[in-house]
Amino acid sequence: MRNLVVGGNGFLGSHLVNRLAATGGDVTVFDRFSSPSTGFLPHPNVSTVRGDFLNADHLASVVKGHDRVFHFLSSTTPATANNDLATEHRRNAVPTLALLDACVEAAVSRIYFASSGGAVYGDTPAERHGETDSLHPVSSYGVGKAVIENDLRRYHEQFGLDYVVFRIANAYGPGRFSERGQGLIPIALRRIVRGEPVIQYGDGSMVRDYVYVDDVMDMIGQVIEGSPEHRVYNLGSGEGSTVREVIDCISAVTGQSFDIVMEPPPTPQVQRAVFDTSRLTGEFGPRTLTDLATGIRSTWADLVS
């Protein structure tokens, strides 16, 4: 199986590359490679292509010859997208159309897209969000993800392009220490290492679904190695933790003393984002997930090693 991972040097992408290589597939990593090191491990089955996601010719040339494409690249983050919807579309949605065109032209068997559950579901009173819930994104980042999901559906209906969407919760774990400023756990741990205060947005009551990256990869493996019955899957722990609970857990696990600075939460902001994962477990069976303290301990150990 010939796999192309677009954004394969990012946090989730690099873990996916390791997973695919370990299962014996050939993997091509397409990325800017803006940092001198790679996030994935060297492997004889892994090759790299340096390219620009915004260049349709780059995408068309790299897609050729691959059976499966994994779209795990985002040119923005929730923080950088903010309310700039035009930039979000220009840097993510429009280039993805070029990628989908290339997949159709190359007769790719299936494309997998890493969406964002917390961003696309929006701020609703639901205790947990299910895949059949309506999408109400409140941020430009979330709107962009929802647009791509709709474009995938259209390309399937019009051109027969097979696809699966992964709506991924707040994934964390070893390796997520870039300077892009995304994710409470990696940002807090890095600030502690630097001797800087941890920033708590709002009163600490915001609830998120935190899921350890190895568990995410196991969930993805279940889908790509099986015969998925659905187009969309939530990938999360199914449990919610407040910002304050996470900070308290970080303090207990690391044993470090640090100051906490409270700042107003960025707007727009989702107060609660927890996912119903019963579709995945019902189809592929339940799994034992990494608890928050164990996951933070492993992430901290990787950072300070």
Steps between C-alpha positions, in 0.01 A plus 500: 500500500647834391411775747538875467486705820447869425631685804695196613754702698239654727396364838224263396651444157837383633337253739290372209812455287656288775182293522474439126869415466480254791216312330708445186362758260701731278461858619568828323511805726403829335579805711680834503757357743547845646697358793838327454385181672212264426229407743484142374756226538734401216372192322599331171137512382469877554597758238461876515391766254547866585220702349253783536141410586387821331654388168254289300777366275694372802190320623417348163850364452529346846158332502572293189574137573347487848213279612398692813535867589492634855427873518645595839624847414363833615664828401335674795422435866190604696703792635644617168172458311304699760231691309686519167271281293647609167849385602360173636335420169799615295756298698299184569169455319614613154825296496302197619288526185820468298593196709160342438530566127839328504352202687224462242749527213731241659212263587593496869303228680420711808592830665497544880455848643599616848221735603448658842204392708512787746517756220227365271230415757508845655354616828184300570345377826560135408675291765685317221513565128410217263587466133139561394476829690467818297818700456505851647862619482557833672857564381658547159711190566187294564320641197799403284494141628125474442538633145759233422272229642222620268737511204599138568134401493450683173804339337374159609156563352626659179824313430480187714797596719484287813575677828495478880500796739660478844360761740784503749478626857779689683785263425822530700811297564873477427619707209253789517738778595496727199476875532162517329317544830236229482385282788478572873716207613805549274493877541479476879780242524730706281437811708581307818833386351580861418410618848206699367152520651226278363217692336147411600237644271185605682398351833628153406154353449527436124467128431691308235542138397873422537624187326853356497657487156579127507132434566409720202735298279347175624154630413616607155663161454171327577328697225763484228578133558131405515199556281339820629124519475484879541655812351560683829645385833555684827841422647518596866492374855130563546576673830526869581756682714496865596799722436553529874494122543765462232724764658462332839590165343808654335611636837454163673672300225800727444553593864590848381399828658380763258293814496165514326399811310133541419411663169169556322416210269544568129179561311309334354536210742327167553421436867462121479624248243474131593444226244272200478725220370237225500499481120867400497481261796176347377655421164855405601469413868593685821857583597677586822614863469792677664387697804587870519766471772684219319487686171629824651777309679616347171481836322697671776766228498547544125541875538759495779697198373 
